[in-house]
Amino acid sequence: MHHLVHQEESGALATHTKAVKLDQKAAAAFNKAKAAYEKAQTELKTATEGLESARGHARQTTEEIKEKNLEVLQATEQKKTDDVSIRRSFRLGKSELRI
């Protein structure tokens, strides 16, 4: 009887030892996967912040270019007006010389 109880306990201990090893192996794999996931999350956050920053910079640059283009357009229109005015003045001056 004593021998049977000892065998039963020995078998239970072997089963328990296997379960502990399996648990430790699974825990190690879980921790490795968790660390990889957390690293990926950090990289994603950094990339997202970089993208948002780049988009903001592009938006700001686009607005500045629009403003500069408007200034150039206004300057071009003003130059056309000034050129017409100068030509008129020049023509009027020539016609006064003929009189």
C-alpha positions in Angstrom: 0.0 0.0 0.0 2.8 2.3 1.0 4.4 1.6 -2.3 1.3 2.5 -4.3 0.9 5.8 -2.5 4.5 6.6 -3.2 4.0 5.9 -6.9 0.9 8.0 -7.0 2.7 10.9 -5.4 5.7 10.5 -7.7 3.4 10.5 -10.7 1.6 13.6 -9.4 4.9 15.3 -8.8 6.1 14.5 -12.3 2.9 15.9 -13.8 3.2 19.0 -11.6 6.8 19.5 -12.7 5.8 19.3 -16.4 3.0 21.7 -15.8 5.3 24.2 -14.0 7.9 24.0 -16.9 5.1 24.5 -19.5 3.7 27.5 -17.5 7.2 29.0 -17.3 7.8 28.6 -21.0 4.4 30.1 -21.8 5.0 33.0 -19.4 8.4 33.7 -21.0 6.8 33.6 -24.5 4.0 35.9 -23.2 6.4 38.4 -21.7 8.5 38.4 -25.0 5.3 39.0 -27.0 4.2 41.7 -24.6 7.5 43.5 -24.9 7.4 43.4 -28.7 3.8 44.7 -28.6 4.7 47.6 -26.3 7.7 48.4 -28.5 5.4 48.4 -31.6 3.0 50.6 -29.7 5.7 53.1 -28.9 7.0 53.1 -32.5 3.5 53.7 -33.8 2.9 56.6 -31.4 6.2 58.2 -32.5 5.4 57.7 -36.1 1.9 59.1 -35.7 3.3 62.2 -33.9 5.9 62.6 -36.7 3.1 62.3 -39.3 0.9 64.9 -37.6 3.9 67.2 -37.3 4.8 66.8 -41.0 1.1 67.4 -42.0 1.0 70.6 -39.8 4.3 71.8 -41.4 2.9 71.1 -44.9 -0.3 72.9 -44.1 1.6 75.9 -42.7 3.9 76.0 -45.7 0.9 75.7 -48.1 -0.7 78.7 -46.4 2.5 80.7 -46.6 2.9 79.9 -50.3 -0.8 80.9 -50.9 -0.1 84.2 -49.2 3.1 84.8 -51.2 1.3 83.9 -54.5 -1.4 86.4 -53.6 1.3 89.1 -53.0 2.9 88.3 -56.3 -0.4 88.5 -58.1 -1.2 91.8 -56.5 2.2 93.2 -57.3 1.9 92.0 -60.9 -1.5 93.7 -61.2 -0.1 96.9 -59.6 2.8 96.8 -62.1 0.4 96.4 -65.0 -1.6 99.4 -63.8 1.6 101.4 -63.2 2.8 100.5 -66.7 -0.4 101.6 -68.3 -0.3 104.9 -66.3 3.3 105.5 -67.3 2.5 104.9 -71.0 -0.5 107.3 -70.8 1.7 109.9 -69.2 4.4 109.4 -71.8 1.8 109.7 -74.6 0.3 112.8 -73.1 3.8 114.3 -72.7 4.6 113.6 -76.4 1.3 115.1 -77.5 2.0 118.2 -75.5 5.4 118.6 -77.2 3.7 118.5 -80.6 1.4 121.3 -79.8 
